[in-house]
Amino acid sequence: MNFSGFHSTKQTAALAVLYSAFVSNREDNKATDNGLNSNESNGSNDATDLAAIQAVLRGNPEAFARLVDRYQGVVLRLAKRYLGDEQDAADAAQEIFLKAYRALPLFSLERRFLPWLYGIALNHLRSSYRRIKPRRDRKVSLTYPAPDSRNDPASEAVAATERRRVQNAILQLPAAIREVVVLYYLEELPVAEVAEALGISRENVKSRLHRGRKLLRSKLLD
């Protein structure tokens, strides 16, 4: 992506951070349209998940711990991004897994477990966010690569400031668009799995991604 068409150095830096954080290796290309992603190569994880689910359904509840161990980091990270508070996120993650356990008898063995879990997580996080929303001035907890200590400290300070601008811009997105942006760019789910997790069509996902990019660009150029 070429940022040379923008006039302000500060604006160009902000968009460069956005590109680095959200667009690198996540362009809307044929691989994405086909639902191909690094997550798709985890066929062994799918088989292991299925074995654990079947064990639970046969009456071995302890087998669910294998699913918790595998995905607790994913769920906690998503909760922190959505709620912006570590303690709220930790509480939400526990409740999400409890809901997933209770709903497991309804799980279709034809599906992949992770998109299904994302769907349960997002439904819970929406209600949690509405409940704790009166605590204002929260910030989304995003994960970025650690700064390179070899870089100039002044440059790192500028980058940190721009990352905070991106965080605030994401938080200001409408919920429906923010969820798609987080799942696609941060969680790195392919379009097909974002659609499955949210219960919407692939075209709807792409439309929201397009809208999200435009809104973020607009907010970062203000």
C-alpha positions in Angstrom: 0.0 0.0 0.0 1.3 3.4 -1.0 0.7 6.3 1.5 2.5 8.9 -0.6 -0.9 10.4 -1.6 -1.5 11.8 1.8 -0.2 15.2 2.8 0.7 15.0 6.5 3.7 13.1 7.7 1.7 12.4 10.9 -1.2 11.1 8.9 1.1 8.9 6.8 2.7 7.4 9.9 -0.8 6.6 11.3 -1.8 4.8 8.2 1.5 3.0 8.0 0.8 1.7 11.5 -2.7 0.6 10.5 -1.3 -1.2 7.5 1.3 -2.9 9.5 -1.1 -4.0 12.2 -4.1 -4.9 10.2 -3.4 -5.4 6.5 0.0 -7.1 6.3 -0.6 -10.6 4.9 -4.4 -10.1 5.3 -5.3 -8.6 2.0 -8.7 -9.6 0.5 -7.3 -12.0 -2.1 -8.2 -15.3 -3.6 -6.7 -17.3 -0.7 -9.0 -15.4 1.6 -12.0 -15.8 -0.6 -11.4 -19.5 -0.6 -11.2 -19.6 3.2 -7.5 -20.4 3.2 -5.5 -19.3 6.2 -2.8 -20.6 8.4 -5.5 -21.8 10.8 -6.7 -24.0 8.0 -3.6 -26.1 8.1 -4.4 -27.3 11.6 -6.1 -30.5 10.6 -4.5 -32.3 13.4 -6.0 -29.8 15.9 -9.4 -30.3 14.4 -9.1 -34.1 14.9 -7.9 -33.6 18.4 -10.8 -31.2 19.1 -13.3 -33.7 17.7 -11.8 -36.5 19.9 -12.1 -34.3 23.0 -15.7 -33.3 22.2 -16.7 -36.9 21.5 -15.1 -38.0 24.9 -17.1 -35.3 26.7 -20.3 -36.4 25.0 -19.6 -40.0 26.0 -19.6 -38.9 29.6 -16.0 -37.8 30.3 -16.3 -34.1 31.3 -12.6 -34.0 32.1 -11.8 -34.2 28.4 -13.2 -30.6 28.0 -10.0 -29.4 29.8 -8.1 -30.2 26.7 -10.1 -27.8 24.8 -9.8 -25.2 27.5 -6.0 -25.6 27.5 -5.8 -25.2 23.7 -8.1 -22.2 23.4 -8.0 -20.3 26.6 -5.3 -17.9 25.3 -7.5 -17.2 22.2 -10.6 -16.6 24.2 -8.8 -14.4 26.8 -7.1 -12.3 24.1 -10.5 -11.8 22.3 -12.1 -10.8 25.6 -9.4 -8.3 26.4 -9.7 -6.7 22.9 -13.5 -6.5 23.3 -13.7 -5.4 26.9 -10.5 -3.5 27.4 -9.9 -4.7 31.0 -7.9 -7.7 32.1 -10.0 -8.7 35.0 -13.3 -8.3 33.1 -11.7 -10.4 30.3 -10.6 -13.1 32.7 -14.1 -13.4 34.2 -15.7 -13.4 30.8 -13.3 -16.1 29.5 -14.4 -18.4 32.4 -18.0 -17.8 31.6 -17.5 -18.3 27.9 -16.0 -21.8 28.5 -18.8 -22.7 30.9 -21.4 -21.7 28.3 -19.5 -23.7 25.6 -19.4 -26.8 27.9 -23.1 -26.5 28.5 -23.9 -26.1 24.8 -21.6 -28.9 23.7 -24.5 -31.4 23.2 -25.8 -29.0 20.5 -22.5 -28.9 18.7 -22.6 -30.3 15.2 -19.7 -32.7 14.6 -19.6 -31.5 11.0 -18.3 -28.1 12.1 -14.9 -26.9 13.3 -14.8 -26.2 17.0 -13.0 -22.8 17.0 -15.5 -20.8 14.8 -18.3 -22.2 17.0 -16.4 -21.1 20.1 -15.9 -17.7 18.7 -19.6 -17.4 18.1 -20.4 -18.2 21.8 -17.6 -15.9 22.9 -18.9 -12.9 20.9 -22.5 -13.4 22.0 -21.3 -13.4 25.6 -19.0 -10.4 25.1 -21.7 -8.3 23.6 -23.8 -8.7 26.7 -20.8 -8.2 29.0 -19.8 -5.0 27.2 -23.3 -3.6 27.6 -23.2 -4.4 31.3 -19.9 -2.8 32.0 -20.1 0.0 29.5 -20.7 2.7 32.1 -17.0 2.4 33.0 -16.0 4.9 30.3 -12.6 5.7 28.7 -11.7 2.1 28.4 -9.2 1.1 25.7 -9.1 -2.0 23.5 -6.2 -4.3 24.4 -4.4 -5.0 21.1 -1.4 -7.2 20.6 1.4 -5.8 18.5 4.9 -7.1 17.9 7.4 -6.0 20.6 9.4 -2.9 19.6 12.8 -3.6 18.1 15.3 -2.3 20.7 17.7 -1.5 17.8 15.3 1.1 16.5 15.7 4.8 17.4 13.9 5.5 20.7 12.2 8.6 19.2 10.8 6.5 16.4 9.5 4.0 18.8 7.8 6.7 20.8 6.1 7.9 17.6 5.1 4.4 16.8 3.6 3.8 20.2 1.6 7.0 19.9 0.2 6.0 16.6 -0.6 2.5 17.9 -2.7 4.1 20.6 -4.5 6.1 17.9 -5.3 2.9 16.1 -6.6 1.3 19.3 -8.9 4.2 20.0 -10.1 4.3 16.3 -11.1 0.6 16.6 -12.9 1.1 19.8 -15.0 3.8 18.1 -16.1 1.6 15.3 -19.7 0.3 15.4 -19.9 -3.0 17.1 -20.8 -5.0 14.0 -17.9 -3.6 12.1 -15.5 -3.8 15.0 -16.1 -7.5 15.5 -15.3 -8.3 11.9 -12.2 -6.2 12.0 -10.9 -7.9 15.1 -11.7 -11.4 13.9 -10.2 -10.9 10.5 -7.2 -8.7 11.0 -6.3 -9.5 14.6 -7.5 -13.1 15.1 -6.6 -13.8 11.5 -9.6 -15.9 10.7 -10.4 -16.3 7.1 -13.6 -14.7 5.7 -15.5 -18.0 5.8 -14.8 -18.5 9.5 -15.6 -14.9 10.4 -18.9 -15.4 8.6 -19.6 -18.7 10.5 -18.7 -17.2 13.9 -21.0 -14.2 13.3 -23.8 -16.0 11.5 -23.6 -13.8 8.5 -22.7 -14.3 4.8 -19.2 -14.0 3.4 -20.3 -11.0 1.3 -21.5 -9.3 4.4 -18.1 -9.9 6.0 -16.4 -8.4 3.1 -18.7 -5.4 3.0 -18.1 -4.8 6.7 -14.3 -5.1 6.2 -14.5 -2.6 3.4 -16.6 -0.2 5.6 -14.2 -0.8 8.5 -11.2 0.1 6.5 -12.8 3.3 5.3 -13.9 4.3 8.8 -10.5 3.6 10.3 -8.8 5.6 7.5 -11.2 8.5 8.1 -10.6 8.5 11.8 -6.9 8.3 11.5 -6.8 11.2 9.0 -8.9 13.5 11.3 
